[in-house]
Structure formats: structure tokens, C-alpha cells
């Protein structure tokens, strides 16, 4: 399931619950089953996200799908994963260190460029850590506001039903994972332990948290209803960054030290050149929701949308050029490959597109 479908997430989960209730003996938890082999990779396979690990491309998708390519996406090999939860985001810190996240509260880690993966966290473990970290049954829970305590108690009671939607490491040891209904975790030891930061997102309404990015030394977080936050290192909390938009930001992309692109519903793109102090809405982006973006090696920015278009700008959004690939489909993610080429991934697999 693609992360932008979150408004249908609860309904889909409910439908699954009904189905499994009728066939209880047949159901096996996705967290307890390894990812299935996809068979021939010549056939289109749904892909949710792509990341570059130096010269390697790593793609993730449904049922624990992880694919690797060392030739720019021409040939792929599958890595087996110890679970078959849907994976929706993947990020690499270097050619070796990478993390992937997805449904069932899953966080996976690789230390060998994506060949092998180990689970660092799942939703049941996340719920236990929320319970323990905030001492919900003790004095810590009693000291919380009524609203936050109720949110945390629901999070614990729901168990593994919430997906992580993005993950980003700002160093080899410090990383963040965020997701649906204000799910948020932080690690300072490379993911050996993950600590809840649900109370540090400045998100009292519990909006979905969709995307993380860095710009210079700053870490940013974007989500529903115009939510944009900047991490305050000294205070170890996210602080509100005001924006002129009240719709959902499905992504935020940093360029250089000061430039931000926040994008989402119906082709909406806002740009800031001053770390989020002021914003300009960009034109020429179409009406299809924008789902991902990347900064190309030459400094141009490429955004992709659900209409199967790539929006390329060489002047930080003053003008856009629209490109299409050879495979018509909604695009979910994008990464640079070699030279002026990008790889887009989506509902019908992947496509290589040359950026003139």
C-alpha cells in the first residue's frame, strides 16, 4: 500500500481484520513470515520508494519487497527480508548503511548495501517502548496532559497497526522515523534502541507525519494540514515552522543550507529560500498530487507526481519543464542514477528517464 493512501488505511485494515477473522487458522502475521520471491523481474512489480546507495539503487515495496540494481536500474536482484510487511520508504546514509520502514511499525537496517536486512523495531515493540518511556501506568503518565496521555494510551492499545512513512539519519548513529497518527521515534545509537518522541513533534492533533529532509545542518518534518517542523538540537524537540498552506504536505525536500520545497496535494509546491521564514507558491506544477523529489547532481530539482509526470526546474521553481517516461503510471518516488538520468518508481514498476 502506498503511503498517500493513508486516508483509506483504517478502512483497509478493518477489511483485513474481517477477512482474517473468518479464516483465523490460515492467517500468519506478516511480521512472522519472510518476504516472498517475486519470480521473474521482467514483469512489472509495484515499487513504493527508491534510494541511492553510492552506485547502487535500492527499491522497496509491498510484502517486504527489496530490489537492488548496480547498473542504473537495467537489471535487478531481490534481497530476502525476514518479514512481509509493506515497505514504503528507504534511505541510505552511505554505500553500506541504510534503513527501510513501513507497515506494522517496521524499521529495517542493512549494513552491507542492502544485501541483507535485520529488523530493528516493529509496532508491538514500539507500543511497549511508548508504555515504558512515558511510564503510562505510573507517575509519568499522571503528569502528562490529558490529551497526550489519551493519545499515547491509544497508541499502546492499537499495537502494530500504524505504519512508519519515512526514515532519515542525520549521522551514522542519530536517526528519526515518523509515520501515521503522530508516530515518531528517534535513535542515537544507529537503531539499536529507538526512543518515542511523540511528545516532541508539536502535533497535538495527531496528524500524519509523511516526510523528513535535511537542509544544511537542519532537519525538517512535514505532514498533514500544512504541518512543517524544524528539529531544535539544543532542546531536542521539533519546533513549528509556519507555512501559508493548510493542505497535506506529502514531502519536503532540502537544497543547500537554506532552500526548502514543500509539496503535496493537487500539484501544490511552496518554496522557501530562508529556512522557512517566508514562502512562495510555485506555478506550472499541474494538478496531480506530488509524491517525491530529489536534487540532481547538477543542482536541478526533479519532482514526481501521481499523474506520471516529472517536473524539472533549473531555477529553483521559477519555471518547470514536464517530462514523461515510457511506462505510464502514478509515480511514487525518484532517485538520480548516472549523469542526467533518473529512476522513477511507481504502481507498474520502474522507468529510466533522461533529463535533457
ABEGO torsion letter per residue (X at the ends): XBAAAAAAAAAAAAAAAAAAAAAAAABBBAAABBBBBAEBAABBBBBABBBBBEABBBBBBBGGBBBBBAAGGABBBBBBBABABBBABBBBABAABBBBBBBGGBBBBBAAGGABBBBABBAAAAAAAAAAAAGAABAAAAABBAAAAAAAAAAAAAEAABBBABBBBABAABBBBBBBGGBBBBBAAGGABBBBAAAAAGBAAGBBBABBBBBEABBBBBBBGGBBBBBBAAAGBBBBBBBABABBBABBBBBEAABBBBBBBGGBBBBBAAGGABBBBBBGAEABBBABBBBBAAGBBBBBBAAGBBBBBAAGGABBBBBBBABBBBBABBBBBBEABBBBBBAAEBBBBBBX
